[in-house]
Amino acid sequence: MTNFILIFFYLILGIVLQRVKRFPTSTYKLLNKIVIYVCLPALALYYIPKIHWNNQLLFPIGVAWIGFVVAFLLFRFLGNKYGWSKKLTGCLILTAGLGNTSFLGFPIIEALYGKEGMKTAILVDQPGTFVVLSTLGILVATMYSKGEPNGIQIFKKIMLFPPFITFIVACLMNVFNFDFHEWIQYILQKVGSGVTPLALVSVGLQLRFESRSQHWRFLGLGLLYKLVLTPAIIYLLYIVILNQNSKMIEVAIMESAMAPMITASILATTHGLKPRLSSMMIGFGIPISFVTLAFWYFVFRFL
């Protein structure tokens, strides 16, 4: 319950700070950089060396990859069909294609499924959502932002993206069964925990509740895909088609139903991909997701 309260506290804090006249309006840009260049790398170096691999782990890891690829195909098709701008299409791919599987996902999964559920949640988040953001996410952000970057530019952006670099280092640590000393792990964990307050305050600083906003229908479309269609696709594929029915699969599907990823919104914003819509996807997506998550939880309890 404390985590849920903090979600809204930090979001509202950012909204309140918008209205403080002497508070710098560009603060969110600094917060975004701290999240991407400091907090995310710390999380990768803390969690990934601790993962133990087997073939069954491909199911939770695959959740983010499937959700993002389908989002790319869907919104690219709709964008081409209805003549959307590149920035709008890119924004929807990023914010609807990736879920908040860590800060929002971890406390919810732990509350519903305990420590065992957390093992699956970490797999959905780190080699799943986190890696998709650091690779395909960067690719999409670069492709749909201003200009026409070539393949070399895109490759350089991915390879020089700090979270991706630290992910590679963390994977090598996992392969060679190496982890940092306990006090370094403690520091990494504490630094990584800054993702939540900094990212949510950043979103709050950018959030606008405009009744006449041109983004409402796109907000509805993005949230429909993220909160309803994504878990429905994973449910159909894993349980109906592949006949996989276990607690791990249930947790993976619940993670697929989480609200849009805060860091994906930040990535979209830093690349100029409809910052207002990116913030709305988070600001409205988080409270609405509590309703849709309850629906999916009851699906598993009564079906």
N, C-alpha and C positions, 0 to 999 in steps of 0.2 A: 504493500500500500504506500509506503514511503516513497518508493521509486516513481509511482504514478503521480503522487503529489508534486514531486520535484520536476517532473516533465512539464506540468502546467505552470509551476512557479517560475522556471527559467524562461519559458515562452512568454508569459505575461510580463516578466521583468524586462525583456527586450522591447515589448510593445510600449511599456511605460516609459522606458528610456528614449523612445522616439519623440516623446512629447516634452522632454527636458531640453529647453532652448539652447543651453550652453554645452550640451552633450554632442560631441563630434558625430555628424551623420555618416561619416565613412568608417566608423569603428568596426562595422561588420566585416569589412575587407581584411582588416588585421586579424580578427578572430578566425576568419576562414583560413587564412594562411597558417595560423598556429595549429588549427585542427589538421590540415592536410600535411604540413611539413614536420610536425612534432608529435602530435597525439596518435595519429594513425600508425606511423612507423613503430612507436613504442608498443602498441597493441600487438602488432605482428611479431615483434621480437619476444614478446611475453608468451603468447598463446601457441604459436605454430610449432616451436620445438617440443611441445608436450603432447602432440597428437600421435596416436598409434594407428597405423593404417591397416585396412583389409578391404576386400571387394565390396562388402555391404555398405561401406562408407560412401560409395559412389552415389547412392540414392539421396542422402541429405546434401551432399556437395552439389549434385546436379540441379537442385531446386533453383538456385540463383541463375545458373547458366540457361536453363530452359525458360524461365520467366523473362530474362533479358532478351534472348534471341527472338522469342515470340513477340515481345513488345517492339523490337526493332522491325520485324516483318510487318506487323499490324500497323504501326504508326507511320512507317515509311509508305506503305500502300495507301493509307488514308490521306497522308500529306500530299502524295502525288495526285491522287484522285480529286481532292478538293482544293488543290492549289495553296496549301499552307506554306508559310515561310519556313526556311530551313531552321531558323532559331526555334520556332514553335514545335516543329517535328522533333528536333534534337532534345528540347526540354522534356517533352512527353516521354520519349524513349528512356531518358535518364531517370526521371523522377517516378514514372510508373513501372519501369523495368527493374528497379532495385528496391528491396525492402529494408526496413529498420530492424534487422535481425539481431542486433547487439543490444543497444541500450533499451529499446522498447521490448525486443524479443527475449533477452536474457531474464529479466525479472518476471515476465509473464510465464515463460516456460518453467522457471524454477518454482514459481508459486503453484503451477498446475501439475507438474510432473517430477519435481524434486531434482536432486543432484544427477540422477540418471538421464533425465531429460536435458540437462545442461550439456552433457557430453555431445548429444546430437546437435543442440543449438549452436555450439561452438564450431562444429563441422559445417553447418549451413552458412555460418557467418564468415569464418576465416578463409578456408580454401574455396568457398563458394562466393558469397556476396563481395567480400573484400577483394578477391582476385579479379572478379568480373569488373568491379569498379576500376581497379588499377590497370586493366588491359583494355577490354571492350569499352568500358566507360570513357577512358581517355581517348580512344579511337573515335567514338561517336561525338564527344565534346569537341574534338579537333575538326572532324569532318563537317559538323553543322554550325560551327562558329564562323566569324567573318573571314573571308578569304578562301582560297582554294589550296590548302596545304598538300604537298606531294607525299608519296610514300615514305621518303626518307625523313621528312619533318615529323610525320606521325610516329614513325619508329623511334625517333629520338625523344619525342615527348613521353612515350611509354617507358622507354629504357631509363630516362632521367627523372621519372616521377618518383619522388622519395618513398612513398608507401610501397611501390613496386620493387624498388631496390632492396628495401628492408625485407620484403616478402621473400625474395630470392635468397638473401642471407639467412633468413629464418628457416627456409626449406633445407638449405645446406646444413644448418645446425641440426635439423631433425634427422636428416640422412646419416650424419656422422654421430648421432646420439650425444650431442653437446648442448648444454644449457648454461646460462650465466650463473654466477654466484648468487645466493639468496638475496643479498642486499641490493644487487643490481636488478634482479627480478622485481623486488619491492618498488624500486624507483620507476621501472618501466610500467608497472601496474598503476602506480599513482599518476604518472604523466599521462598514460592512456585514458585514465578515468576522466580527464579533462575534456574529452570529446563531447560528452553530454551537455554540461553547462555552457561551454563555449559555443557549441553548434546551435543549441536551442535559443540562446540569447541572440545569436547572429540572425537566426530565422525571425525571431520576434522583432528585431530592429528593422527588418525589411517587409514585414507583413502589413498589408493594407486590406481593410474590410470595406471594399467599395461596392455598393449596391449596383452601380452601373458599369462594373468592370466588364471588359470584353472577354475576360478569361473564364467566365462561369461555366460555359458549356464545355470548354476544354478541361476545366477542373473536374467536372462530373465524369467526363469520358476517361480521364486518367485514373481517377479513384475507382471507377467501375472496373477497369482492367486490374488495378493493383489489388483491390480488396475482395473482389468477387471472382473475376475470370481467372486470375493466376492460380489461386488455390483450387479452383474447379478443374483447371487443366492438369495440375499435379495430382489431384485426387483421381481423375479419370485415367491418367497414365499409370500411376503407381499401383492403385488398388484395383481398378476395373480391368485394365488391360494386362498389366504385369502380375496381378494377383499377389501383391506384396502387402501383407496386413500385419503390422507389428507396431509396438510403441514407438520405435524409431521413425517409422513412416508417418505415424500420427503427428509426432513432434515436427517432422519436416514439413508437413502440410500446414500445420499451425504457423510455423515460421514464414511460409510462403504468403500467409494472409496478413502479415504485419504491414503497418503504415509505410508510406514511402521513406526511403533512406535519407537521413539528414545530410550526410556527406555527399550524396549524389546531387542533392539540391544545391549544396555549396559549389560543387564542381560545375554544375550548369550555370550558376550565377557568375562564377569567376570567368567563364567563357562567354558571358553575355547572352546566354540562352534564356530569354524571358524571365528575368529575376523575380518579377512580381508573381507570375504563375508558379515558379519554383517554390517560393515561400508559401503560397496558398496551398500547394500540394501537401506541405508539411503541416501548416497551421490548421487546416481542416481535416487532413488525413488522419492525424493522430487521434482526435476525439471520436471521429466516425469509426475508426478501426476497432474501438472497444466494443461497438455494437456488432460489427461483422465478425470479430474474433469470437464473441459469445455464440454467434450462430454456428460457426464451424466447430466449436467445442461441443455444442449440443448435437451436431451431426454425428460425431463419433460416439456420443453417449447413448443415442437413441436409435441409430440406424444400423 
